């Protein structure tokens, strides 16, 4: 069971990335466009697994409910 079982969407994504110059700081960005409930997990995983980007988490905002419904996080790896 996931948060998608309790929320219909559509959803907006807010992504988090490490700050480029400040260690242990992060930036967030709202991505444009709505995501259908049935595509949320696949699209979030695609963003997290993109080797060209540094996204570490994707949070799903329910447009209908005006609240964060859930999210996905990249597995932490030591450097």
MDAnalysis code that builds the backbone (N, CA, C; Angstrom):
import MDAnalysis as mda
import numpy as np

u = mda.Universe.empty(237, n_residues=79, atom_resindex=np.repeat(np.arange(79), 3), trajectory=True)
u.add_TopologyAttr("name", ["N", "CA", "C"] * 79)
u.add_TopologyAttr("resid", np.arange(1, 80))
u.add_TopologyAttr("resname", ["UNK", "UNK", "UNK", "UNK", "UNK", "UNK", "UNK", "UNK", "UNK", "UNK", "UNK", "UNK", "UNK", "UNK", "UNK", "UNK", "UNK", "UNK", "UNK", "UNK", "UNK", "UNK", "UNK", "UNK", "UNK", "UNK", "UNK", "UNK", "UNK", "UNK", "UNK", "UNK", "UNK", "UNK", "UNK", "UNK", "UNK", "UNK", "UNK", "UNK", "UNK", "UNK", "UNK", "UNK", "UNK", "UNK", "UNK", "UNK", "UNK", "UNK", "UNK", "UNK", "UNK", "UNK", "UNK", "UNK", "UNK", "UNK", "UNK", "UNK", "UNK", "UNK", "UNK", "UNK", "UNK", "UNK", "UNK", "UNK", "UNK", "UNK", "UNK", "UNK", "UNK", "UNK", "UNK", "UNK", "UNK", "UNK", "UNK"])
u.atoms.positions = np.array([
    [0.852, -1.177, 0.000],
    [0.000, 0.000, 0.000],
    [0.902, 1.246, 0.000],
    [0.587, 2.202, -0.848],
    [1.357, 3.449, -0.911],
    [0.418, 4.638, -0.729],
    [1.001, 5.814, -0.663],
    [0.180, 7.023, -0.521],
    [-0.755, 7.206, -1.713],
    [-0.415, 6.617, -2.840],
    [-1.257, 6.759, -4.034],
    [-2.599, 6.041, -3.883],
    [-2.681, 5.099, -2.960],
    [-3.948, 4.414, -2.713],
    [-4.969, 5.332, -2.050],
    [-4.499, 6.398, -1.401],
    [-5.389, 7.304, -0.664],
    [-5.543, 8.687, -1.290],
    [-4.837, 8.943, -2.379],
    [-4.878, 10.269, -3.009],
    [-5.062, 10.102, -4.517],
    [-5.997, 10.855, -5.076],
    [-6.331, 10.708, -6.495],
    [-5.498, 11.573, -7.421],
    [-4.970, 12.674, -6.903],
    [-4.209, 13.565, -7.775],
    [-5.136, 14.453, -8.571],
    [-4.664, 15.125, -9.563],
    [-3.318, 15.092, -10.143],
    [-2.283, 15.690, -9.193],
    [-1.024, 15.439, -9.490],
    [0.071, 15.831, -8.618],
    [1.053, 16.751, -9.323],
    [1.690, 17.599, -8.519],
    [2.841, 18.378, -8.952],
    [4.047, 17.808, -8.223],
    [5.231, 17.899, -8.846],
    [6.447, 17.405, -8.219],
    [7.294, 18.563, -7.702],
    [7.814, 18.387, -6.507],
    [8.812, 19.287, -5.934],
    [10.057, 18.432, -5.711],
    [11.162, 18.794, -6.363],
    [12.382, 17.990, -6.264],
    [13.418, 18.695, -5.401],
    [14.255, 17.899, -4.757],
    [15.323, 18.410, -3.901],
    [16.663, 17.956, -4.463],
    [17.607, 18.907, -4.505],
    [18.969, 18.631, -4.977],
    [19.964, 19.178, -3.957],
    [21.165, 18.593, -3.897],
    [22.208, 19.200, -3.065],
    [22.586, 20.563, -3.643],
    [22.884, 21.518, -2.777],
    [23.324, 22.839, -3.229],
    [24.672, 22.686, -3.920],
    [24.877, 23.397, -4.995],
    [26.102, 23.242, -5.789],
    [27.358, 23.697, -5.060],
    [27.262, 24.719, -4.213],
    [28.474, 25.261, -3.595],
    [28.492, 25.178, -2.067],
    [27.367, 24.928, -1.444],
    [27.316, 24.868, 0.021],
    [27.101, 23.429, 0.463],
    [28.104, 22.864, 1.097],
    [28.009, 21.496, 1.579],
    [26.912, 21.387, 2.644],
    [26.155, 20.305, 2.612],
    [25.072, 20.025, 3.567],
    [23.906, 21.010, 3.450],
    [23.753, 21.690, 2.302],
    [22.608, 22.546, 2.024],
    [21.909, 22.007, 0.776],
    [20.633, 22.310, 0.659],
    [19.839, 21.760, -0.440],
    [18.989, 22.843, -1.089],
    [18.608, 22.604, -2.332],
    [17.699, 23.503, -3.041],
    [16.490, 22.693, -3.486],
    [15.363, 23.374, -3.625],
    [14.157, 22.710, -4.115],
    [13.667, 23.427, -5.362],
    [12.935, 22.689, -6.163],
    [12.384, 23.248, -7.397],
    [11.048, 22.572, -7.690],
    [10.057, 23.382, -8.030],
    [8.771, 22.857, -8.472],
    [8.861, 22.599, -9.971],
    [8.556, 21.391, -10.391],
    [8.573, 21.066, -11.810],
    [7.243, 21.467, -12.428],
    [7.283, 21.878, -13.677],
    [6.062, 22.303, -14.373],
    [5.294, 21.086, -14.869],
    [3.976, 21.214, -14.866],
    [3.115, 20.172, -15.406],
    [2.601, 19.216, -14.344],
    [1.381, 18.793, -14.525],
    [0.745, 17.844, -13.617],
    [1.081, 16.417, -14.009],
    [1.057, 15.550, -13.003],
    [1.325, 14.135, -13.218],
    [0.098, 13.356, -12.761],
    [-0.373, 12.463, -13.606],
    [-1.508, 11.605, -13.277],
    [-1.102, 10.598, -12.202],
    [-2.036, 10.230, -11.370],
    [-1.785, 9.284, -10.274],
    [-1.099, 8.012, -10.757],
    [-1.499, 7.502, -11.893],
    [-0.960, 6.241, -12.397],
    [0.477, 6.374, -12.912],
    [0.954, 7.597, -13.096],
    [2.313, 7.826, -13.606],
    [3.284, 8.338, -12.547],
    [2.790, 8.627, -11.356],
    [3.619, 9.259, -10.325],
    [4.858, 8.433, -10.000],
    [4.690, 7.177, -9.661],
    [5.839, 6.371, -9.243],
    [6.868, 6.228, -10.357],
    [6.426, 5.920, -11.564],
    [7.363, 5.741, -12.679],
    [8.126, 7.028, -12.985],
    [7.429, 8.149, -12.996],
    [8.091, 9.420, -13.301],
    [9.040, 9.836, -12.179],
    [8.642, 9.613, -10.932],
    [9.520, 9.952, -9.805],
    [10.784, 9.096, -9.839],
    [10.632, 7.814, -10.077],
    [11.804, 6.918, -10.138],
    [12.709, 7.292, -11.317],
    [12.123, 7.682, -12.434],
    [12.929, 8.096, -13.585],
    [13.755, 9.344, -13.245],
    [13.164, 10.296, -12.532],
    [13.899, 11.493, -12.120],
    [15.038, 11.135, -11.167],
    [14.766, 10.261, -10.215],
    [15.781, 9.878, -9.238],
    [16.918, 9.069, -9.860],
    [16.621, 8.295, -10.879],
    [17.627, 7.426, -11.495],
    [18.344, 8.054, -12.684],
    [18.023, 9.304, -13.002],
    [18.665, 9.973, -14.128],
    [20.110, 10.319, -13.758],
    [21.099, 9.714, -14.416],
    [22.503, 9.975, -14.055],
    [22.960, 11.394, -14.404],
    [22.193, 12.111, -15.218],
    [22.558, 13.483, -15.605],
    [22.110, 14.515, -14.580],
    [21.355, 14.094, -13.562],
    [20.807, 15.029, -12.583],
    [21.209, 14.606, -11.176],
    [21.089, 15.513, -10.227],
    [21.481, 15.239, -8.842],
    [20.291, 15.191, -7.890],
    [19.105, 14.973, -8.410],
    [17.900, 14.938, -7.578],
    [18.038, 13.840, -6.529],
    [17.753, 14.192, -5.259],
    [17.820, 13.200, -4.191],
    [16.444, 12.836, -3.634],
    [15.428, 13.679, -3.905],
    [14.077, 13.327, -3.483],
    [13.047, 14.020, -4.371],
    [11.896, 13.354, -4.483],
    [10.771, 13.863, -5.261],
    [9.549, 13.804, -4.353],
    [8.930, 14.950, -4.125],
    [7.733, 15.015, -3.285],
    [6.524, 15.312, -4.164],
    [5.438, 14.595, -3.914],
    [4.223, 14.722, -4.717],
    [3.200, 15.584, -3.979],
    [2.825, 16.697, -4.605],
    [1.834, 17.629, -4.070],
    [0.510, 17.354, -4.765],
    [-0.529, 17.051, -3.997],
    [-1.850, 16.813, -4.557],
    [-2.515, 18.151, -4.874],
    [-2.758, 18.387, -6.142],
    [-3.408, 19.643, -6.540],
    [-4.838, 19.711, -6.010],
    [-5.520, 18.606, -6.010],
    [-6.911, 18.565, -5.560],
    [-7.021, 18.846, -4.064],
    [-6.101, 18.270, -3.268],
    [-6.176, 18.391, -1.812],
    [-5.319, 19.529, -1.245],
    [-4.462, 20.107, -2.101],
    [-3.577, 21.192, -1.674],
    [-2.716, 20.787, -0.479],
    [-2.053, 19.620, -0.621],
    [-1.145, 19.141, 0.422],
    [-0.162, 18.136, -0.166],
    [0.971, 17.971, 0.517],
    [1.897, 16.932, 0.112],
    [1.279, 15.587, 0.466],
    [1.323, 14.676, -0.479],
    [0.725, 13.365, -0.263],
    [1.774, 12.303, 0.042],
    [2.982, 12.460, -0.477],
    [4.036, 11.477, -0.269],
    [5.240, 11.806, -1.119],
    [6.197, 10.888, -1.144],
    [7.377, 11.151, -1.933],
    [8.278, 9.953, -2.077],
    [9.375, 10.169, -2.784],
    [10.358, 9.133, -3.080],
    [11.744, 9.721, -2.850],
    [12.661, 8.873, -2.360],
    [14.013, 9.315, -2.062],
    [15.029, 8.394, -2.709],
    [16.102, 8.980, -3.200],
    [17.207, 8.200, -3.771],
    [17.931, 7.501, -2.627],
    [18.385, 6.294, -2.877],
    [19.172, 5.569, -1.884],
    [20.459, 6.336, -1.610],
    [20.821, 6.451, -0.362],
    [22.010, 7.198, 0.030],
    [23.246, 6.320, -0.203],
    [24.242, 6.901, -0.867],
    [25.501, 6.192, -1.072],
    [26.616, 7.023, -0.474],
    [27.584, 6.361, 0.107],
    [28.707, 7.094, 0.704],
    [29.697, 7.482, -0.384],
    [30.345, 8.605, -0.195],
    [31.284, 9.112, -1.201],
    [32.700, 8.735, -0.877],
])
